[in-house]
Amino acid sequence: MDTEPQNNPAATLDAATNPPLSTAGDSEDISRYLRTLAVPTRDTSGKLLRAGTRVLFNPAAPDEVREDNAGNRAAFMQGNLAWSRQTLRKAWFGSGASPPAETVEAFAHFHEQKLQFTSNLDVNLSHATEGVLGHAFPSPHPPTWAWLLPWEPKVRRVDPMISLAELLWHALRQAAGVPRDLNWPADWERLAAGSNDMRVYQLSTFKRTIHVVVAFITPATVSAPGALRTAPATGEHIETVLGIYDQWLRDAGRVEPEFTYFSIASGGRWPKENSGFASANRLAILVSPGQSGGWTCRIPPRYGDRRSIRDFMDALMPETRKQRASRIMDFLQTMRHYEGTISVKKVKDDLPSTCTRLVGDKPHPDYRDGQILRAFADIQSQGEYLAYKTRDGQYAIRRRDNPATGLLHGDASETTLAWRPHVARQVCIDLTVVVVPQLANLLLYSFGHGTGGSTCMAVVASVLGGYTAQVLQRYLNRPQSD
């Protein structure tokens, strides 16, 4: 057996230039990587260390040691508490085999939630019939000239621009606790990365654009050899999503759009201190699974005065218009023998929404009136039910072959009434765009050609027409209580 020489010049020089560190300053983290040799042992460089020498080692490879001194400790720390890449990989990922079944099951659950969330929002945004195409352009800051029109500009194009899932996973992987330059086993990375997603959509009308960022976050941690786990999402992950989006704008050389909406979801509940937020050019809602199924959507305290903005916010929640109509249809089937009026208020009171809106600490588990009205219109188009208006002005729905007492019958205009807000808008257009200019021309023709009085009256009529258009649009887009 090799023995340590009594007088070793190399050992003397090494001890002089790298004196042993005292145990007094050792932290609890480094102490588990220190031990004293019981027998003479060669270190990783081939140097023979005598028994009783304090050495640095990684528990994943107890035979790989070096003497504990300032230089070796610095190298050990620089190597992420290991003397070789193989040992470092073993320390974090064990044998590198596939994660245990319970870990795979946990990530598979979040993967399923991610698919449900992203697919529903993709339908809400870009579907040909259920998406936002053709609906009001959801800009909280319309140009000044838009207030002169009795209608709002429409979304003319929806483009799924890019997937930023790779950048999101790169950021989450760096925060998982594993050294950044250490590659993960392929099965581990595929499992963890597959539970995250991030996409950017662009809504356009003429030369104006809005971005919608959809993200689903499932943080992962590796805390021991072979211990891959999910972690709760926090406010730091919200900042990560915002930072990735800003980085993409810079790298792509894009100008920030007129406004950006964020719908950020997590498989776990968000901390209480995190809620939806809004600023001058950004608005975000936070989505998480509800306590009894469905989803909880944390929205800003004041997220839009215009009805069109509130309608668009529905598209940022993981329930499609078709799913909502189907759910209300199922509710109507359970009310087949109900003798009262199945009004919007009845549905709102008795059927909780799949997506509970949480404003601050106040939950709103019911559907909005506009959501129910659109569902009534969709159900009516199927032919079995008929939407109508009661004597007291409420919208309701009934089966076509089962008229109830106390409702209006016999008048075609009453029995075929459905929710058609575009009719009211068309009336406004006729009044402000056709009728008022014609009146102005009539004044000019009747009171002389170009006299001072007639010209003044024509100008007054035109001003009143523009003012009327502005008042009508503000009335149509007035803040709603729901």
N, C-alpha and C positions, 0 to 999 in steps of 0.2 A: 504494500500500500504506500502511496506517495505521502511524504511528510513534508511539512513546511520547514525550510532551512532556518537555522537560528538567526543568521544575519543575511537578510535579503535586501540589497540596495534598492531594487525596484519598489519593494514594499515600503521601505523607509521614505523614498521620494514621494510615493503616492500618499503616505500618511502626512507628510509635511505640506504638500500642496492642497490636499483635500482632507482636512481634519474631520474626524467623526462629529456628527451633530449630537447635541445633548438631547436627552429624552424630555427635558423640562418643557421645551417649546413644541413638542409634537402635538398635532391636533388629533382629535378622535378619528378623523377620516384616514390619516396616514398610519395610525398605529396598527391597524389591521393588516398593513402591508409590511410590517417589521417582525423579525424573529431572530433568535440567537441560534447559531449553528451548534449542534450537539457533537458533530464529528467534522473533521477537515473535509472541505467541499470545494470543487472547482467552480468558479463563476462563469458567466456566459462568454467571457473573453479568454477562458482557459487558465486564469490565475487561480492558484490554490489558496484558499482561505482557511485559517486555523480554526479549530473548535473554540466556541465562545465569541466569535465575531458576530456583531449585529449586522444583518443583511436586509436588503429590500427585495421583495418578491411579490408576485401576484398569485393569489390562491388558486387561480385556474392552472398555473404551472409552477408548483412549489419547488421544483428543482432548478428553475431559472433564477439565479440570485446574483446580487452584487453587493459589495460592502456599502454600508450606510455612511456616506460622507456628503459634503456639500455638492461636489460635482456630480456624483452619481444620483443624488436625490433630484437635482435639477434635470438631469437626463431622464430620470424615471417619470418625473412630472410631465416633461415635454412629450414623452411617449405615452401619455394617458394611463400612467400607472401600470405599465407592462414593458417587458424587455424585448418583445418581438410583436410583429403584426399578427402572427398566428395566435399568440397568447392573448392579445387584445381582442381578437375576434371570438376566441373561445370564451373569454371572460364575459362578453356581452351576449353572445348568441348560443353559448353552449356548443353542442355538436352541430348546430345549424339545421337540425331536422325540422320537419313541419311543426308548427305550434300545436299545442294540445287541443283536443276537441272542443273544450269549453271556450277557449280563445277564438277558435274558428267560428263557433256558434255566435259569440258576442259580436264579432265583426260582420258576420253574415246578416245579423239583425239590423245593424246600422246601414249595411249596404242596401237592404230592402227598403229602409226608410228613405235613403238617398234617392233611389230610383223612383219611389212614389212622389217625392217632393219635386225633383227636377223634371220628371215627365209631366206632372200636372201643370207646373209653371210654363213648360214649353208649349203645352196646349193653350193655356190662358193667354200667352203672348203671341204665338206665331201660327196657331191653327187657322185654317182658311175661314171657318164659320164661327168657331168659338173664341177666337183670338181677338185682339184689340184692333185689328185692321178695319178701317172704316169708322172707328169710334173717335170720340173727341181726343185731340192731341193733348196729353196730360202735362202741359207745362204750367207750373204755378206762377210763372211770370210771362204772360202773353204780351205781345207788343201793343203799344198804345192804339194802333189802328184797329186791333182786333175788337176793342170795346165798341167800335162803331157798327159792328156787324151783329145781327140777331142770331147768328149761329157760330159755333166754334170750329176752327180748322180741324180736319180729320187726319187720322194716321193713314198715310198713303202707302207706307212700306214698312215691313218688319224684317230685319236681317239678323239671323243668328251669326254674330261676327266671329267669335273666337272662343276656344276653350282654354282657360287658364288653370286647368286642373293640375298640370305638371308643375307649374310655379307654386301653387298652393301646397302640394305635397312636399316639394322641396323645402318650403319654409317650415312645415309641420315636422318633417324629418329632422331638421336641424335643431328643433326645440324638444325632441324626444329624449334627450339625455345622452344619446350615443355620440361618440366623437364624430365630427362632421365629415372627416375624410375616410371614415370606415364604411365600406359597402355593406348593405344589408343582404341577408340571404334572399334569394329570388322569391321564395314562397312567402316570406314575411312581408317583403315590400309589396308584393301583389295583393296580399290580404289587406294591409293597412291602407295603401294608396287607393284601393278600389272603393273605400268607404268615404271618399272625399270627391268633391267636384266644384268647379267654378266656371261660369259661362258669362259672356257679355252679349247682350242683344242691343240693336240700334233701331229706334223708332224715328221715322222721318216724315216730314210734311214740307214740301217745297224745299227751302234751304235751311230749315231748322231741324235739329236732331236732339234726341234724348237717349241716354243709355240706361239699360236695366242690367244690373249685375246680380246673378243668381249663384249662391254659394251654399254648399253643405259641408260642414266641418265635423270630422271625427278625429280628435287628437289621439295620438298613440304614445306610449311610454315603454321603455325597456329598463326595468329596475334591477334585474338579476339575470344570471345566465338562463336563457330560455323563457324569461317572463315578459311576454309581450301583452300589454293591456291597453284598453281604451281609457281615455282621460276626459274629464269634463271640459267643455269649452268655456272660456272666460273672455273678459273684455280685451285681453291681449290678442286673442284670435280675431276679434272684430277689427282691431287695428292692422292685423296682418292682411286681412282681405282688402281693406282700404289702401294699404301700402302696395299690394300687388297690382291693384287696378291703376294707381298713380304711376307705378313703374312701367306698366304696359303702355300707358299713354305717352310717357316720355320716350320709351324705346321705339315705339311705332311712329313717333313724330306727329302724334295726333293732338289737335286742339281740344281742350276739355269742352264737352257739349254744353248745351243750354242748361240741362239739369240731369242728374243721375239718381236713379232709384236703386236701393240695395234690398234684396231679400235674402237674409242670412239665416240658415237653419243649422241646428245641431241635433244629434240623436239623444242628447241629455238635456236637462233643464238648464236654462241660463241662470246665472247668479241673480239675486234680487236687485243688486245695484246696477245691473245692465238692463236697459230698456231701449225702445225705439227712439231715434233721434232725428232731428231735422235742422238744416242750416240754410243759408241763402241759396245754395246750389246743389244740395244733397239731402236725401231722405232715406232712412233705413228702418226696416222692421226686422225683428228677431223672432224666429219661428222655432218651436220645440214641441215634442210630443206632449199631449195633454195628460192630466192625471187619470182620466177615465176614457182614454181613447181620443182620437181626433188630434187636433193641433192647438197650441196656444200661440197667438201672434201678438207680440208686444209692439205697439205702434206709438208714435209720438203723441203727446197730449193734444196738439192741434195739427192735424195732418191734411188740411185742405178745406176751404170754405165752399168751393164749387162742387156741385154734385158730380161733375165729370171726374174730378180728382178722386173723390171717394169711390166712384165706380171703378176707376183704374186700380185703386188700392186693393180691391177685391181680387184682381188678377195677380197680385203679388202673394196671395195666400194659396196654400196647396189644396184647393178644391176647384174642380172645373165646373163650368156652367151646366154641363150635361149631368155631372154627378149630383149637383145641387137640385136640379129639376127632378132627377130620379128619386132622390131622397124625399122631396116634398110630395112626389107622386105616391110613394109608399105610404106617406102619412095620410094622404087623401084616401087611399084604399082602406086604411084602418078606420076612417071616419065615414064609411059608406052608409051607416045607419044613423048618423048624427042628424038631428032635426033642426039644428040652428044654422046660422050663417057661417060658412068657412071663409072668413075674411083674412086679409093680410095680418091683422092684429091677432086673430086666432092662431094662425100658423106661427107667428112671431112669439106668442106666449107659450105655446105647447111643444114646439119643436126646436130644441137647441141646435145651434150651428155646429158644424164639424170643426170650424176654426173659431175658437173663442178669442175675441179681441180684448187685449189687456191694455188699458190706458192708465199708466201709472200703476196703482194698486187696485184699480177698479175694473173687474171683469165685465165684459158684455157678451154673454153666451148666446144671444139671440141673433137671428139674421136681420140684416138691414131691410127696410121696406123695398128699396130698389131691387135687392137680390130676389125677394119673394115675387115682386111684380114681373121680373124677367122670367122667373120660373113659371109663373102663371101663363105668360105668353107662350113659352115653349110647350107647356102641357096642353094648352088649347090647340096648338098647331097639330097635335097628334089626333084630334078629333073626338076623343071621349069626353073631355071636359070643356066647359065654356066659362070664360072670364066675363064678369059684368060689374056694374056699379049699383050699389044699393041706394035707397032713398036718402040715407044720411051721408052719402058721398064716399062710402068706403068701397074699395075694390075687393071683390070676392070671387069665388070659383065654385062651380057645381057640375054635376054630371048632366049631360044634355038630356038624358032620358029620365031624370029624376028631379023635376022642379020642386022646390021647397016652398012652404007657405011664407007669406010675408015679404016675398021678393017681387021684383018688377017682371011682368010677363006681357006678351002680346005686342010689344013695340020692338020692331026689328033693331032700331038704334040702341035700345037698351040690352037686348038679349045677345047682341053680337059685339058689345063693347069690350075691347081689350086695351092693354096698356100701350099707347102709341104716342109717345112724347114728340115724335117728329111732326105730327099734325099741328101741334101748338107752335112749333118752330116755323113750319111752313106759313102759318097765318102771320107770324111776325115778319117773315120775309116779304109776304105780299103787301103788308101794311107799310113797311119802311122802305122797300126797294121799288115798289110799283106805284102804290097809291099816292104817297107823299110827293114824289117828283111830278106826277101827273097833275096834282093840285097846283104845284108851283108853276108849271107851264100854263095851266088854265088861268091863273092869276095874271101872268104876263100877257096873255092874249086878250083877256077881258078888260084890263085896266089901261090899255094903251101900249104902244110898242116902245118900251124903253123909258117911260116916264119915271121920274124919281120915286113917286109913291108906289107904283107897281113893282119896281125893282126892289125897293125896300121890303115890300110884303113877300116877294119871292124869296129873298134872302132869309127873312124871318121863318118862312115855311120850311126852307131847307135846314136851318139850324134846329128847328123843332123836330124835324124828321130824324136828324142824327141823334138828338137827345132822346127821342122816343125809342130808337133802336138800342141805345145804351141802357135805358131803364128796363126795357123788355129782357135784354140778355141778363142783366143782373138779377131780375126776378126769376128767370128760368134757372139760373145757377146760384140761387140763394142758399145759404148754409142750411143743412138739414139736421134735424134733431137726432137722426139715427146714424 
